[in-house]
Amino acid sequence: MPAYVIAELEITDETAYDEYRRRVTPTVTRHGGKYIVRGGAVESLENGWPPIRVAVLEFPSMDQARRWYHSPEYAPLIELRQRASKSRLTLLEGA
């Protein structure tokens, strides 16, 4: 069953975030993931959830998504993303 990582982001350091963006995609791909949404226009439809930037990644399973997130190659990128943005990540199982 597919799983999705949803990231809500507010970029605070464009230069550092550009480095994160450049380095993260190969780690996602190596773990069987792909980007479904990466930035783009955001419109709040109900209850005032006003995310500035959203990314949605799809993985074949929750386990593969967890392996990506906890992988040694992604660990330094978590720190880079946290320095370059205010972010929240959520993992959820798909249908």
trRosetta pair geometry for C-beta under 8 A, 3 or more apart (Angstrom, degrees):
i j d omega theta_ij theta_ji phi_ij phi_ji
1 61 6.5 82 61 -116 57 73
1 62 7.8 10 81 -17 95 89
1 93 6.0 32 120 -171 124 102
1 94 6.1 -171 164 67 86 77
1 95 7.6 -60 -159 -167 110 10
2 58 5.6 -14 -172 -167 125 99
2 59 6.8 148 -160 77 70 45
2 60 6.3 -72 -107 -141 64 26
2 61 7.2 -92 -118 -73 24 35
2 93 7.8 134 92 -166 47 55
2 94 3.9 -7 82 41 91 140
3 58 7.5 144 77 -156 42 53
3 59 4.9 -22 65 64 92 97
3 60 7.6 9 20 85 85 25
3 61 5.7 39 -6 162 115 20
3 62 4.3 140 -82 -77 151 53
3 64 7.2 164 40 57 122 86
3 65 4.5 -106 100 -13 129 139
3 91 6.3 11 170 -174 116 91
3 92 6.8 174 -159 90 74 35
3 93 5.4 -42 -106 -108 84 51
3 94 6.1 -147 -86 -4 26 89
4 36 7.4 -37 -129 16 109 141
4 56 5.8 -14 -168 -168 114 94
4 57 6.7 151 -156 76 58 51
4 58 5.7 -25 -99 -99 77 62
4 59 7.5 -179 -81 20 28 76
4 65 7.7 -30 27 -98 4 152
4 91 7.4 162 85 -152 45 48
4 92 5.5 -17 61 63 91 83
4 93 8.0 153 19 -113 77 6
4 94 5.7 92 -20 -60 102 102
5 33 7.7 -4 16 -140 118 144
5 55 8.0 -4 107 109 90 92
5 56 7.3 159 80 -155 52 44
5 57 4.4 -1 52 53 100 106
5 59 7.1 53 -14 -11 98 112
5 65 5.6 170 -48 -158 103 121
5 68 8.0 -104 -31 82 148 130
5 69 7.2 161 -103 -67 142 116
5 89 6.0 -10 -174 -167 99 105
5 90 7.2 156 -156 78 51 43
5 91 5.5 -21 -99 -97 72 72
6 54 6.9 -19 -169 -165 87 100
6 55 7.5 162 -156 85 42 52
6 56 5.4 -8 -106 -106 72 79
6 89 7.1 154 80 -154 47 52
6 90 4.8 -13 57 59 96 97
6 92 6.9 6 -2 13 111 110
7 54 6.8 151 82 -158 59 49
7 55 4.4 -1 55 55 110 97
7 56 7.7 -160 23 -71 72 36
7 57 7.6 42 -8 -6 106 101
7 87 5.9 -12 -170 -167 99 113
7 88 7.2 160 -152 81 52 46
7 89 5.0 -16 -99 -100 79 80
7 90 8.0 -176 -75 22 37 66
8 51 4.6 -108 -142 -126 104 122
8 52 7.9 99 179 36 79 69
8 53 7.5 134 -165 78 45 56
8 54 5.8 -18 -104 -102 61 76
8 87 6.6 158 82 -153 53 59
8 88 4.8 0 52 54 103 95
8 89 8.0 -163 22 -73 65 37
9 51 7.8 56 36 -174 45 103
9 52 6.8 -92 96 74 54 96
9 53 4.4 -42 73 79 94 107
9 54 7.3 170 21 -85 82 27
9 55 6.8 28 -3 -1 125 101
9 85 4.8 -14 -160 176 98 146
9 86 7.2 142 -157 77 49 53
9 87 4.6 -6 -104 -104 76 95
10 52 4.6 76 -99 37 80 144
10 53 6.8 154 -86 22 36 98
10 85 6.0 152 75 -164 45 86
10 86 4.4 -1 54 53 104 100
10 87 7.4 -160 27 -69 60 57
11 14 6.1 69 148 -86 128 60
11 17 4.7 -32 -140 -43 114 170
11 52 7.8 -134 11 114 70 130
11 53 6.6 30 -19 11 95 151
11 84 6.4 -21 -147 149 77 87
11 85 4.8 -46 -105 -98 46 101
12 17 8.0 130 45 -41 49 123
12 84 6.5 172 56 171 76 36
12 85 5.7 158 10 -108 83 34
12 86 6.3 78 -32 -18 120 81
13 16 4.1 25 112 29 121 114
13 17 6.0 148 85 -18 66 90
13 83 6.7 -31 33 132 143 78
13 84 4.4 -103 62 -132 99 67
13 85 7.5 -115 33 -50 75 54
14 17 5.7 -62 -141 43 28 109
14 18 6.2 36 158 -27 65 103
14 84 7.9 141 -56 -165 8 105
15 18 5.8 -50 -152 27 28 113
15 19 7.1 27 150 -16 59 101
16 19 5.7 -52 -158 33 37 113
16 20 6.6 40 145 -19 67 103
16 80 6.2 -160 175 -171 99 85
16 83 5.8 -88 160 104 156 104
16 84 3.7 -153 102 -90 109 112
17 20 5.2 -47 -148 35 41 116
17 21 6.2 46 151 -23 68 102
17 81 7.5 68 -117 -125 75 57
17 84 3.9 164 -63 158 74 133
17 85 5.8 78 -94 -46 121 105
18 21 5.6 -50 -145 35 31 115
18 22 6.4 33 154 -20 63 106
19 22 5.7 -56 -149 36 31 112
19 23 6.2 12 159 -6 65 114
19 80 6.5 -103 98 -175 108 138
19 84 7.7 -169 50 -71 92 153
20 23 6.2 -73 -145 46 25 99
20 24 5.7 26 165 -32 68 115
20 77 5.9 120 -139 -159 83 90
20 80 4.8 175 -84 121 100 115
20 81 5.0 118 -143 -78 150 72
20 84 5.7 -148 -12 41 136 153
21 24 6.3 -50 -131 25 21 111
21 25 7.6 28 171 -27 53 99
22 25 7.6 -65 -174 14 21 104
23 26 7.2 -61 -172 33 44 102
23 27 7.4 32 146 -12 71 111
23 77 5.8 -158 105 -100 116 119
23 80 7.6 40 58 70 137 162
24 27 5.7 -66 -160 38 46 110
24 28 6.2 44 150 -23 79 106
24 74 7.6 58 -132 -125 78 87
24 77 5.5 137 -90 -173 86 149
24 81 7.7 59 -76 -65 136 118
25 28 5.6 -55 -148 34 35 113
25 29 6.2 33 157 -18 68 108
25 35 7.4 -49 -116 -25 93 120
26 29 5.6 -55 -143 39 34 113
26 30 6.2 38 158 -24 66 106
27 30 5.8 -51 -147 33 30 113
27 31 6.8 12 158 -4 61 110
27 68 6.5 120 147 -159 91 93
27 71 6.7 178 -165 76 110 138
27 73 5.0 -172 -111 113 111 114
27 74 4.9 135 171 -76 151 88
27 77 6.7 -147 9 11 159 156
28 31 6.3 -77 -159 45 27 99
28 33 4.1 -87 -178 82 83 117
28 34 6.9 131 141 -84 115 23
28 35 7.0 48 133 -46 162 79
28 57 6.0 -116 -142 -143 129 135
28 68 6.4 49 -116 -155 48 143
29 32 7.8 70 -175 -52 31 11
29 33 6.7 -95 -72 64 26 68
29 34 7.2 56 -97 -86 69 66
30 68 7.8 142 78 -112 82 93
30 73 7.4 26 60 63 152 154
31 59 6.7 -29 125 -125 99 118
31 64 5.6 149 166 177 90 88
31 65 7.6 116 138 -99 128 28
31 67 5.7 178 -142 94 120 99
31 68 3.6 178 83 -80 170 100
31 71 6.7 -135 -70 -36 132 147
32 59 5.8 82 95 -152 94 77
32 60 5.0 -43 144 -2 136 111
32 64 5.0 -42 57 -176 127 146
33 57 5.0 17 180 173 127 112
33 58 6.4 159 -152 81 73 43
33 59 4.4 -36 -91 -86 92 81
33 64 7.1 172 -54 133 86 111
33 65 6.9 93 -83 -100 123 71
33 68 5.9 8 -16 -70 135 163
34 57 6.9 164 82 -156 29 72
34 58 5.6 -17 61 58 80 92
35 38 4.5 6 -179 -47 141 117
35 55 6.6 -58 -138 -166 104 98
35 56 7.3 107 -163 78 61 54
35 57 5.8 -46 -99 -102 52 71
35 58 7.9 129 -135 15 6 78
36 56 4.4 -48 65 99 107 104
36 57 6.8 169 8 -110 86 16
36 58 5.1 77 -41 -23 116 108
37 40 6.5 -95 -163 29 90 129
37 54 6.0 -2 123 111 131 94
37 55 6.0 -176 98 -145 78 35
37 56 4.0 52 34 25 102 100
38 55 5.1 28 -114 -123 57 95
38 56 8.0 -116 -56 37 53 57
39 53 5.6 -26 -114 -151 65 104
39 54 7.7 153 -96 58 18 49
39 55 7.0 8 -33 -78 53 84
40 54 7.9 -53 56 58 88 85
42 50 7.8 109 123 -168 123 50
42 51 5.4 -113 -169 82 156 87
42 52 7.0 157 39 -177 150 12
42 53 7.1 -143 -29 -97 137 26
42 54 6.0 119 -97 1 123 109
44 47 7.7 -116 179 69 110 54
44 48 6.0 40 160 -140 150 22
44 49 5.3 174 -128 67 110 60
44 50 5.2 -54 -46 -87 142 60
44 51 7.8 143 -74 19 96 67
46 49 7.6 21 81 12 58 98
51 54 5.1 62 122 -58 148 100
57 65 7.5 141 104 -124 111 104
58 94 7.5 20 -136 -42 96 148
59 62 7.7 121 87 -86 121 17
59 64 4.5 -169 170 95 120 107
59 65 3.9 -180 36 -66 154 85
59 68 6.6 -143 -97 0 141 136
60 64 5.2 52 53 21 86 155
61 64 4.8 98 55 7 81 99
61 65 7.0 -142 96 -3 45 86
62 65 5.7 -58 -151 38 33 112
62 66 6.2 33 153 -19 67 107
62 91 6.7 99 -140 158 85 120
62 93 5.6 -36 -61 -87 115 93
63 66 5.7 -56 -148 38 31 111
63 67 6.3 33 154 -22 66 104
64 67 5.5 -49 -145 34 34 113
64 68 6.6 38 153 -20 63 100
65 68 5.8 -52 -154 33 32 112
65 69 6.4 27 152 -16 65 107
65 91 5.6 148 127 -138 138 119
66 69 5.7 -56 -144 39 33 109
66 70 5.9 5 165 4 69 114
66 91 7.1 55 -70 -144 76 167
67 70 6.4 -69 -137 53 24 93
67 71 6.0 51 155 -61 62 98
68 71 5.6 -39 -150 -7 27 122
68 74 6.1 83 165 -37 63 153
69 74 6.3 -111 -144 105 22 154
69 78 7.9 73 -166 -78 71 124
69 89 7.7 161 -121 133 128 150
69 91 7.4 -81 -31 -68 153 132
70 74 7.5 50 47 64 8 121
70 75 7.8 27 -168 -71 36 90
71 74 4.6 80 63 12 92 102
71 75 7.1 -133 95 -26 48 82
72 75 5.7 -34 -149 4 35 122
73 76 7.9 -59 -175 29 33 93
73 77 7.7 19 140 -4 60 117
74 77 5.2 -70 -159 45 53 115
74 78 6.3 64 145 -34 82 92
75 78 5.9 -45 -155 18 32 112
75 79 7.4 26 152 -10 60 101
76 79 5.7 -51 -159 36 43 113
76 80 6.4 44 145 -20 70 106
77 80 5.2 -49 -143 39 41 115
77 81 6.1 45 155 -21 69 101
78 81 5.9 -54 -148 37 28 110
78 82 6.3 26 154 -17 63 109
79 82 5.8 -57 -146 39 29 110
79 83 6.4 28 155 -18 64 106
80 83 5.8 -57 -149 37 30 110
80 84 6.1 12 159 -7 66 117
81 84 5.9 -69 -140 47 27 102
81 85 5.9 -37 179 38 67 109
81 87 6.0 -32 152 18 107 156
82 85 7.2 -80 -119 60 18 68
82 87 6.8 -110 -97 37 56 109
